[in-house]
Amino acid sequence: MHLVRNAADHGIEMPDERVKAGKPQVGRIDLIASQEGSNIIIKVEDDGAGLDVDCIRKKAVERRLGNTEQIKAMSDQDIFNFIFHPGFSTARVVSDVSGRGVGMDVVKTNIEKLKGITELESQPGVGTSVIIKLPLTLAIVQGLLVEADSDLFVLPLASVLETVRVSREDVQTINQKEVIRLRDTVLPIIDLHKLFFENNGSFDVDSLEESYVVVIGLANQRLGLLVNSLLGQEEVVIKSLGDFLGGTRGIAGATILGDGRVRLIVDPIGVFKLAS
């Protein structure tokens, strides 16, 4: 409901502006639901003016979300993501139509609680689309079972893009961070085990034998998780860790495997936050 209100208030132009732009006088908002693999896709699309990139850049500088040079060098897609920062708004007046001061960060936070992803697409003069991806079932997930330093973890298969084998020669260092070259991109990598048990994702490159990197994706972000071995796919039931451990960042819950052992299920959203 908040996204529909937002599209009506901030997306759709006034009738005279639409006519000048060669559009129908009446604006249009589409609410679309579909299934894509193991996800439910919900889109809220409007045929409005689109996001004003320059206005968002200016506001980001005012809010000190980065210096002028950094924000100027960012891509349009990265600039769009500022919309999800708490309290961020380019509206001159807070109205009762869109959200009465409630920002897009509230939308994103609630979607993430459901293990979902929120994406934003916009074209000047064409319109804006907000895309929500939610898992088809919140209780059972297809997981990739991996071993990292003798511990087993379950990675939700919906977030796994690919797996690659790496050796010590494949790993380079940029700004004291380990990366590998994956086709035409530079992919940051972290040690999955050390991320949780030593509070950092670094690893000793010199001791690196042939290992695997599991590439996970979140919206337009990519990250490689270094693991020792891949043990196959398995359908697992997510069980809560309870109030005491339920807030552990990067962990979505736990599951009990066929041999009776309890294994942690990785939360990709939390892993990206930890890695950053």
PyMOL commands that set and color helices and strands:
alter all, ss='L'
color gray80, all
select helices_A, chain A and resi 2-11+15-20+53-62+68-73+76-84+104-113+157-159+168-170+192-197+205-207+242-245+268-275
alter helices_A, ss='H'
color red, helices_A
select strands_A, chain A and resi 29-36+39-46+117-123+127-135+140-148+151-156+160-166+171-174+177-182+185-191+211-218+221-227+229-237+251-256+262-266
alter strands_A, ss='S'
color yellow, strands_A
deselect
rebuild
show_as cartoon
